[in-house]
Amino acid sequence: MVPYRFAAVLRYREQLLEQVQREFGALQRKLMFEMSRLTMLEQTKKAQSEKIARLQRRGASMGEVGLYHLALDRLHATIVQQRRRLQQLNQEVEAKREALLIAMQQKKILEKLKERDAEAHREAERRRERLLADEMAVNKRARAMSLSRTREGADAAKGCREEER
């Protein structure tokens, strides 16, 4: 096979694509983790709210209910922060997805160029083979004609010698 003129670039693009795929996968895993964390925080907040409601129905002291409200406020702030983190991660995932698409397109372009170069090489080989076959046929015909002329000349010379005798 003929060496591809952009082989080094293609290898680089393949490595870049693999790296972007790994980074994209890592970001997706991180996003899934952070989403599960948000779900857990929201479930904890719901459980705490229900606990506060039960305490209030039971007639718990204001100090005890107040402590739960403070914890609930901190939990709410953590949830807001987690949502911001998720929003930022979503943006990063989308940006990495775009980078992944671009890397895939660039690799595909180089692969198409490689296919075109290979096809051009095969066509040039076919052309050379046809020219060689044509040349061989012409040479064979020329030898055959030369041989027949030589025979005719030899026959004519033989005929002249016989007549001289």
C-alpha positions as CSV (number, residue, x, y, z in Angstrom):
1,M,0.0,0.0,0.0
2,V,1.2,3.5,-0.8
3,P,1.9,5.6,2.2
4,Y,-0.9,8.1,2.8
5,R,0.4,11.7,2.7
6,F,-1.7,12.8,5.7
7,A,-1.1,9.7,7.8
8,A,0.5,11.6,10.7
9,V,-2.4,14.1,10.7
10,L,-4.9,11.3,10.7
11,R,-3.2,9.6,13.6
12,Y,-3.2,12.9,15.5
13,R,-6.9,13.4,14.8
14,E,-7.7,9.9,15.9
15,Q,-5.8,10.5,19.2
16,L,-7.5,13.8,19.6
17,L,-10.9,12.2,19.0
18,E,-10.2,9.5,21.6
19,Q,-9.1,12.1,24.1
20,V,-12.2,14.2,23.6
21,Q,-14.4,11.0,23.9
22,R,-12.7,10.2,27.2
23,E,-13.2,13.7,28.5
24,F,-16.9,13.7,27.3
25,G,-17.5,10.4,29.0
26,A,-15.9,11.7,32.2
27,L,-18.0,14.8,32.1
28,Q,-21.2,12.7,31.6
29,R,-20.3,10.5,34.5
30,K,-19.7,13.6,36.7
31,L,-23.0,15.1,35.5
32,M,-24.9,11.9,36.4
33,F,-23.2,11.8,39.9
34,E,-24.1,15.4,40.5
35,M,-27.7,14.8,39.4
36,S,-28.0,11.9,41.8
37,R,-26.5,14.1,44.5
38,L,-29.1,16.8,43.8
39,T,-31.9,14.1,43.9
40,M,-30.5,12.9,47.3
41,L,-30.4,16.5,48.6
42,E,-34.0,17.2,47.5
43,Q,-35.2,13.9,49.1
44,T,-33.4,14.9,52.3
45,K,-35.1,18.3,52.2
46,K,-38.5,16.7,51.7
47,A,-37.9,14.3,54.6
48,Q,-36.7,17.2,56.8
49,S,-39.8,19.2,55.9
50,E,-42.0,16.3,56.8
51,K,-40.2,15.9,60.1
52,I,-40.7,19.5,60.9
53,A,-44.4,19.2,60.1
54,R,-44.7,16.2,62.4
55,L,-42.8,18.0,65.2
56,Q,-45.1,21.0,64.9
57,R,-48.2,18.8,65.0
58,R,-46.8,17.0,68.1
59,G,-46.3,20.4,69.7
60,A,-42.5,20.5,69.8
61,S,-40.8,23.5,71.3
62,M,-40.0,26.5,69.1
63,G,-36.2,26.1,69.8
64,E,-36.3,22.5,68.4
65,V,-38.4,23.5,65.4
66,G,-36.1,26.5,64.8
67,L,-33.0,24.3,64.7
68,Y,-34.6,22.1,62.1
69,H,-35.5,25.3,60.1
70,L,-31.9,26.4,60.2
71,A,-30.8,23.0,59.0
72,L,-33.4,23.2,56.3
73,D,-32.3,26.6,55.2
74,R,-28.7,25.4,54.9
75,L,-30.0,22.4,52.9
76,H,-31.9,24.7,50.6
77,A,-28.7,26.8,50.0
78,T,-26.8,23.6,49.2
79,I,-29.5,22.6,46.8
80,V,-29.4,26.0,45.0
81,Q,-25.6,25.7,44.8
82,Q,-25.9,22.1,43.5
83,R,-28.4,23.3,40.8
84,R,-25.8,26.0,39.7
85,R,-23.1,23.3,39.6
86,L,-25.4,21.1,37.4
87,Q,-26.2,24.0,35.1
88,Q,-22.4,24.7,34.7
89,L,-21.8,21.0,34.1
90,N,-24.5,20.9,31.5
91,Q,-22.8,23.7,29.7
92,E,-19.5,22.0,29.9
93,V,-21.0,18.7,28.5
94,E,-22.6,20.6,25.6
95,A,-19.3,22.3,24.8
96,K,-17.5,19.0,25.0
97,R,-20.2,17.4,22.8
98,E,-19.6,20.2,20.2
99,A,-15.8,19.5,20.4
100,L,-16.5,15.8,20.0
101,L,-18.6,16.4,16.8
102,I,-15.9,18.7,15.4
103,A,-13.2,16.1,16.1
104,M,-15.3,13.4,14.5
105,Q,-15.9,15.5,11.4
106,Q,-12.2,16.4,11.1
107,K,-11.3,12.7,11.3
108,K,-13.9,11.8,8.8
109,I,-12.6,14.4,6.3
110,L,-9.1,13.0,6.6
111,E,-10.4,9.4,6.1
112,K,-12.3,10.5,3.0
113,L,-9.1,12.1,1.7
114,K,-7.3,8.8,2.4
115,E,-9.9,6.9,0.5
116,R,-9.7,9.3,-2.5
117,D,-5.9,9.1,-2.5
118,A,-6.1,5.3,-2.4
119,E,-8.6,5.3,-5.3
120,A,-6.4,7.6,-7.3
121,H,-3.5,5.3,-6.7
122,R,-5.5,2.3,-7.8
123,E,-6.6,4.1,-10.9
124,A,-3.0,5.1,-11.7
125,E,-1.9,1.5,-11.3
126,R,-4.7,0.3,-13.6
127,R,-3.6,2.9,-16.1
128,R,0.0,1.8,-15.9
129,E,-1.1,-1.9,-16.3
130,R,-3.2,-1.0,-19.4
131,L,-0.3,0.9,-20.9
132,L,2.1,-2.0,-20.2
133,A,-0.4,-4.5,-21.7
134,D,-0.8,-2.3,-24.7
135,E,3.0,-1.9,-25.1
136,M,3.4,-5.7,-24.7
137,A,0.8,-6.3,-27.4
138,V,2.4,-3.8,-29.8
139,N,5.8,-5.4,-29.2
140,K,4.4,-8.9,-29.8
141,R,2.8,-7.7,-33.0
142,A,6.0,-6.0,-34.1
143,R,8.0,-9.1,-33.4
144,A,5.5,-11.2,-35.3
145,M,5.6,-8.9,-38.3
146,S,9.4,-8.8,-38.1
147,L,9.5,-12.5,-37.9
148,S,7.1,-12.9,-40.9
149,R,9.2,-10.4,-42.9
150,T,12.4,-12.3,-42.0
151,R,10.7,-15.5,-43.1
152,E,9.5,-14.0,-46.3
153,G,12.9,-12.6,-47.0
154,A,14.5,-16.0,-46.2
155,D,11.9,-17.7,-48.4
156,A,12.6,-15.2,-51.2
157,A,16.3,-15.6,-50.9
158,K,15.9,-19.4,-50.9
159,G,13.7,-19.1,-53.9
160,C,16.4,-17.0,-55.7
161,R,19.1,-19.5,-54.9
162,E,17.0,-22.3,-56.2
163,E,16.4,-20.4,-59.4
164,E,20.1,-19.8,-59.8
165,R,20.9,-23.4,-59.6
